[in-house]
Amino acid sequence: MRPLTRRQELLRYAIAATPLVLVGLGWVFIVAQGIAELPRAGLDVALGAVGLVLLRWRRRLPFTVAVVTALLTVESGSVTGAAFVALVSLATHRDAWRTAGAGTVLWLAFVGTSYLDSGWEVPTLVAAIGGAVTIACLVGFGLYLRSTRDLASSEDRRREAERRDGLERARAGERARIAREMHDVLAHRLSLLSLHAGALAHRTDLTADEVRQAAAVIRDNAHASLEELRGTLGSLREEDPLGGPQPSFDDLPALVSEVQEAGQRVVYRSALEHGEQLPPQVGRHVYRIVQEALTNARKHAPGAPVTVELSGASGASVEVRVTNATRGTGTVPVSSDGLGLIGLGERAALLGGTLTHRDDGDRFVVEASLPWSVTA
């Protein structure tokens, strides 16, 4: 069960102390009329105080405290509040036999006290019926409290489970995003490495300077791959994954120049109006889509010319079209798992856009349409 709050605990002690205060005030009035009643008054109030102290252990020893306080009511009216609270506390444990036992002891204490005072008269009958009804109400109230606590605990567990599920979904989403970044970046770099390595392996007419230049390009790309891999994996340990600098639309010409210098034949045409106003998130996705399309072309049609075309305007959409011949001239042995095009589709879908790819027989076409504005 959920632990009681400080306010709830104080409320229970206040309920238990109410009969003690009322009976104590009554005894003050009686003692004022005759000092002879002082010992009996002192015993009554003292037992009431003992009952309050015993309530401290009612959660650890619910049955014992309920029975002891019930027995104390034989000699003390001021302990009645503590006995009632102890019985309710026992009922919240849903132990039917012990609850019934403690309730019976309390009922017998009521009836026995009345019998000693009045015999088998009407007051004893009223005490028997009233006591039974009171005890039944106390037990019912205890069961109600247990039900409300169980419901509150269940609600807490549900909220905690939802919170954990939300965290897991967030972590899974970040991991998927990091995986896409790793695929896009490393596939691009490794395909360039493969392109240059393939040239070194199959070209026998290269001069020593050309071989050194190609080796330097391979070295630089390998170093860049390691740096990008280190940065991406390092982001897994940060609170803000991939929080470092990300490529933007402005970096697209540099990407085209890089692959052209590596030997890939690329024609780049941009009819995009006000490209400098393109939102950073959209620009980054345009960059990644073009990067992956170029990588795809190097994998499946090495040496084939590639055409990159951009169009669109502010307030409308950004159209990306990348085409390449399906048969290349190179022999770069690069494997493919087909995840690149899947990742491109996911990127477009994240922005509310679309991406299609098709084989037109002699040409492979990748087309993407992204909304210019992205709402959070």
N, C-alpha and C positions, 0 to 999 in steps of 0.2 A: 504494500500500500504506500501511497505517497505520504511523506512525513507532514505533520501538521505545521502550519505557519505559526509564528509567534502570536498573531492575533487570535487564531483559532484556539491555541492552547490557553491563552488568557481568558477567552470566553468560557471555556469549560470549567476553569477554576472559579470564575465568577458565578456560574450557575451552581456549582457545588457549595460555594461559600454563602449563597443567599439564605438557605435555611439556618445556617450557623448564626448569621447576623440577626435574623428575625427572632430565632429562639433565644439568642443571647439578650436581645432587648426585652423580650418577655420575661426572662429570668431577672433582669435588673428591676423591673417593676414588681415582680413577686418578692424578691429579696428585700426590696424597700418596705414592703408591708410586714415582713417577718424574717429576721436574720436566721431563723432555724432552717430555712430552705437553702442556705448558702452552700453547704457541701454537695447537695444534689445538683444545684445549678453549676457548680464548678466541675463536677464529673461530666455533666451533659456537654458543657462547652469544651472541656478538654478532649472528650472522645470525638467531638466534631472536628477539632483541630487535628487529631490523629488521622481521621478519615481524609482530610485534605492532604496531609503528608503522604499517606499511602497511595494517593492518586499518581504520585510521581512514578510508581512502578506498574501502573495499570497496563501499559503496552508490553512490558516484559513478562509480567505475571498476571495476566488479565483475570484468570479464574480465581486465583488466590485472593487478589485484592477485592474482587466482587463479592466473594463469600465472606471475607473478614468484615468488610464494611456493612454487609447485610446483617451479620450477627451483632454488630455494634449498635444497630438501630433498636435493639431490644432495650438498651439502657440509655440511648441518646436520640432525641429527636433532631438535634442539630447535625447529625451525621447523615441524615436522609439524602441531602443533595449529593454528597460524595458517593453514597451507595447507588443513586440513580445514574450518575456519570460513569461509575465503574461497570454497571450492568450494560449500559449502552456501548461502552468500549469493548466489553466482552462480545456482545452481539455482532460487532463489526468484523470479528474474526470468523464468523460463520461456523462456529463449533456448536452444533445443535445440542449435543448431550450436556456439555458444560454450561451452555447458556440456560438450558432448562433447569439444570441443577442449581445454579446460582439464583435464578428467578424463583425457584421453589423455596429456597432458604429465605429469600427476602419476603416472600408472601407469608411464610410461616412466622417470620418475625413480626410482621404487621398483625396477623391474626392472634399470635400468642400474646403480644403486648396488650391488645384490646381485650383478650380473654382474661388476663390477669387483673385488668382494671374493672371490667364490667361483667365478666362471666359470659354465659351464652345468651346475651341480650341483643337488642337491635344494633347497638354500636359495633359489636363483633361481627354481625352479619354484614353490615355496611363496610367494615374494614376488609372482610374477605372478598366481597364483590369489587369494591373500589380498588383494592390492592391488585386483584387479578387483572382488572382492566388497565390499571396504571402500568403494571409490569409488561402486559402485552403491547401497550403503546410504546414503552421504552425499547423493547426488543425490535418492534417494527421500525422504530426510528433508527436504531443501530444498523439494521439491514439496509435501510434507505441510505444512510451515510456511506456504508460500504459500497453500494451500487454507484453513488455519485463519484466516489473516489476512484472506483474501477473505470468508470466512464472517462473521468479526467485523465487517468493514467493512460488509458487506451488512446485518447486524443493526443496526449504528449508523445506517445510512441509513434503514432501516425505522422505527426508533424516532424519528429526526428527522422523517421524513415524517409519522408518526402525531402527533408533537407539533405540527407545523405545521398538520396537518388539524384537530387539536383546537382550536388557537388560532383557525383560520378559522371553525370551527363556533361557537366561543364568540363571536367578533366578529359573525358573522351573526345569532346569537341575540340579542345585545345590540342590533344595528341593528333587527331585527324588533320587539323590545320597545319601542325608542325610537319606531319608526314607528307602533306602535299607540298609544303615549301621545300623539304629535303628532296623530294622526287624532282620537282621542277629545277632546282638549282643544280643538284648533282648530276642529273641526266644531261643537262646542258653542258656542264664542264667535262664530264666523262666522254660524251660523244665527240667533243672537240679533241680530247686526248686520243681517242680512237682514230679520228680522222688523220691527225698528224702521224700517229704511230703507223697507221696503214700506209701512208705515203712513204715513210722511211723504209717500211718492209718491202714495198713493191717497186719503188723507184730506184733504179741502179744508175741513173745518169746525173744524180745530184752531186754538186761540188762539195768540197769540205765546208765551205762557208754556209752553204744551204743546209747541210746536215746539222751544223752547229746552231743555225738559226731555228730549224725545226725542233731540235732538242731543247733549245731555250724556251720555245713556246710551250712544249710539253711540260717542262719544269715549272714555268709560270702558272700554267693551268692546274697542274697538280697542287702547287702551293695554294692557289686560290680555292681549289676544291677543299683542301684541308681546313683553310680558314673559315670557309662558309659552313662546313660540317661542324667545326668546333663551335662556331657562333650559334648554329641551330640547336645542337645538343646542349650547349650551355644555357640556352633559354629554357630548357626543361627544369632547371634549378632555380629559375627566377620567378618572382610573383607575377610578372607580366610577360608571358611567353611571347617570343618574337618581338620584344619591345624595342629592339635596336632598329637602325636605319633599314628601310625596305625600299626596293626599287620603285621608281615612279614612271609616269608616262614620259617625263623628260629624259629618262635614261634609255629610251627605246632606240634613238639614233646610234648611241654608243654600242648597244647590243648588236645592231645590224653591222656596224663597222667592225666589231670584234669578230663576228663570224665570217665577214668578207675577208678580213686579213688572214683568217684560218684557212681560206680556200673555198668556202661555200659561196656559190654564186647566188646572190640575193638582189632582187630589185625591190626597192622600197618606195611606195607612193602614199602620200598622206594628203587627203582632201578634207581633213577634219578641221572644221571652223572653230576658232577660239580654243584650241587644244590646251592652252595655258590655263584655262578656267576649268578644266576637267577635275572633278573631285578626286582627291588622292586615292581613295579606295577603288574607284573605277579605273583610274590610271594604272594602279598596281596590277589589277586583274588583266587589263589589256596587255601590259608588259609580259605577264606570266603566260598568257595565252599565245602570244607571238613567240616567246622563248620556247615553249613546249612544241609548237608547230614546227619551228625550225629544227629543233632536236629530232622530232619525228621524221622530218624529211632526211636528215643526215643518217638516221638509222635505217630507213627502208629504201631510200633512193639516193645513196651517196653520190655526189657529183652532179646531181640533177639541179637545174636552175629552180629557184623559188621566188615567187612573187608575193609581196606583202602589201596589202591595200587597206587603208583606213579611210572612213568617211563618216559623216554625221555632223550634228550641230548642237549647240547648247539648247536645252529644253526638249530635245528629241531623243535620239539614241546614238550610240557609238557602234558602227558596223566594222567588223574585222573580217578580212578574207585573206586566207593564205592558201596558195596553190603551188603544186610542184608536180613534175613529171613522175609517173609511177616507176619508171625504169631509170636508174642512174648509171653513171660510168665508173664509179669506184667499186671497191671490194672491201668495205669496212665490216668486219665480222662483229656487229653489235647485236646482242640479244634484246628482245623486247617482251615485256609482260602485258602490254596492252593497258597498263594503268594510266598512262599519260593522257589518253583521250578521255578516260573516265574522270580523271582529275579536272580536266578542262570543263567537262560538263558540270561538275560540282561547283566549280568557280563561277560559271555563268549563272547557275541556279541560285547561288548564294546572293546574287545581286538582283534576282528576279528577271534575268535574261535567258537567252536560249543559245545553244551551241549545237551545230550539226556537222557531220563529216560524211563524205561520200567518195566513192571511186567512180570517176567518169570514164573509165577505160584506160585512157592514156594520161590522165591527170587525177591527182588526189586533192580534194578541196575541203578546207576547214573554214566554216563560217560561224561567226558569233555576233550576236546582237545584244548589247548591254544598255540598260537605261542610263541616261546621263546623270540623273539625280537618284541618290539612294537614300531612303528614309530609314532611320535607325529603329 
